[in-house]
Amino acid sequence: MSIPDRELETSPLGGAITRDGQTVMVHIYQFAGTEDEWTLEVVDIIAATSPRTRPSRPN
């Protein structure tokens, strides 16, 4: 069973964050055109990831 490619919508709240000399990239995204939950993914300097999913905020 194959999974179709889907477009992602990214949040402008993501980006690089540096604290105490350590920089990580924060990616916040959901499937475009849906009300799916947002996923927050933190990528550290050695490219290890730690994804987290939280419910969408009400509009």
trRosetta pair geometry for C-beta under 8 A, 3 or more apart (Angstrom, degrees):
i j d omega theta_ij theta_ji phi_ij phi_ji
6 31 5.1 -19 142 -136 136 107
6 32 7.3 -175 161 30 87 85
7 31 7.3 95 78 -162 54 64
7 32 4.2 -27 102 21 100 135
7 33 7.7 59 72 5 111 104
8 29 4.6 7 179 -177 121 130
8 30 7.1 148 -155 76 76 25
8 31 6.5 -68 -108 -108 57 37
8 32 6.0 141 -176 -33 6 91
9 29 6.4 154 77 -155 46 73
9 30 5.6 -18 58 64 98 77
9 31 7.2 36 10 122 90 17
9 32 4.2 126 -42 -96 92 71
9 33 7.5 152 -39 -13 126 49
10 14 6.3 -74 179 29 103 137
10 27 7.0 -67 -135 -163 110 80
10 28 6.7 107 -164 77 67 62
10 29 4.9 -34 -100 -95 64 93
11 14 5.4 110 75 -15 85 94
11 28 3.8 -31 37 94 124 117
11 29 6.9 -139 -2 -74 81 42
11 38 6.8 33 -39 -147 132 133
13 26 7.8 -60 124 114 75 125
13 28 5.6 1 72 30 98 151
14 25 7.7 38 173 171 99 74
14 26 4.8 -149 -144 106 73 80
14 27 5.1 49 -151 -122 148 28
14 28 4.4 -164 -57 13 107 86
14 29 7.7 -5 -36 -43 152 77
15 25 7.3 -86 165 -148 22 68
15 26 6.2 -3 47 54 37 91
16 23 5.7 -4 -170 -170 104 109
16 24 7.4 161 -149 84 57 35
16 25 5.6 -36 -93 -99 65 67
16 26 7.7 170 -91 15 15 77
17 23 7.0 160 82 -149 40 59
17 24 5.6 -16 60 61 90 83
17 25 7.9 153 17 -104 74 20
17 26 5.8 36 -6 -15 117 117
18 21 7.2 -6 -177 -131 100 10
18 22 6.8 167 -149 82 62 38
18 23 4.4 -25 -93 -92 87 82
19 22 6.2 -24 68 59 63 86
22 44 7.6 -25 178 -148 109 98
22 45 6.9 -106 -155 -28 78 122
23 45 6.5 92 65 -76 76 96
24 42 5.3 7 165 -172 136 94
24 43 6.3 156 -168 74 80 45
24 44 5.1 -39 -108 -101 98 57
24 45 7.4 -83 -87 -36 61 66
25 42 7.4 153 79 -157 49 46
25 43 4.5 -12 59 58 100 103
26 40 6.8 -18 -168 -167 95 91
26 41 7.4 150 -158 79 46 50
26 42 5.7 -16 -103 -103 71 71
26 43 7.9 -165 -74 21 26 73
27 39 8.0 1 110 105 89 89
27 40 7.4 153 83 -157 52 42
27 41 4.4 -14 62 60 101 101
27 42 8.0 -166 24 -73 71 26
27 43 6.9 40 -6 -9 108 109
28 38 5.8 10 -178 176 91 119
28 39 7.2 174 -150 84 47 47
28 40 5.1 -9 -103 -103 82 72
28 41 7.7 -174 -75 21 37 68
29 38 7.0 151 78 -155 19 74
29 39 5.7 -23 65 58 71 92
29 41 7.6 -17 22 8 100 110
30 34 6.5 -132 147 71 108 98
30 36 4.8 169 -169 80 107 97
30 37 6.7 -168 -113 98 114 30
30 38 4.9 -73 -53 -100 109 56
30 39 6.7 143 -83 6 59 78
30 56 7.3 26 -85 -85 160 109
31 34 4.6 25 87 23 101 133
31 36 4.9 57 32 23 99 146
35 56 6.1 -111 -179 19 72 162
36 56 7.4 121 102 -45 29 121
37 53 5.1 68 121 -179 133 102
37 54 6.3 -179 -172 84 110 31
37 55 5.4 -73 -115 -111 103 34
37 56 5.8 -139 -116 -35 45 76
38 53 7.3 167 89 -147 43 62
38 54 6.2 -16 67 62 89 82
38 56 5.9 111 -16 -94 90 68
39 51 5.7 -11 -178 -165 110 107
39 52 7.0 154 -162 80 61 42
39 53 5.0 -31 -104 -95 75 80
40 51 7.1 147 82 -157 46 54
40 52 4.7 -17 64 64 96 96
40 53 7.5 178 20 -83 70 29
40 54 6.9 18 -3 5 112 107
41 49 5.5 -13 -172 -163 103 113
41 50 7.1 152 -155 72 56 45
41 51 4.5 -20 -100 -99 87 76
41 52 7.5 179 -78 22 41 63
42 49 6.8 147 74 -153 49 58
42 50 4.8 -14 55 56 99 99
42 52 7.9 28 -6 1 97 104
43 47 6.1 -7 -172 -135 104 46
43 48 7.3 159 -149 73 56 35
43 49 5.2 -23 -95 -96 74 80
44 47 7.2 -95 70 -20 60 13
44 48 5.4 -6 41 53 107 86
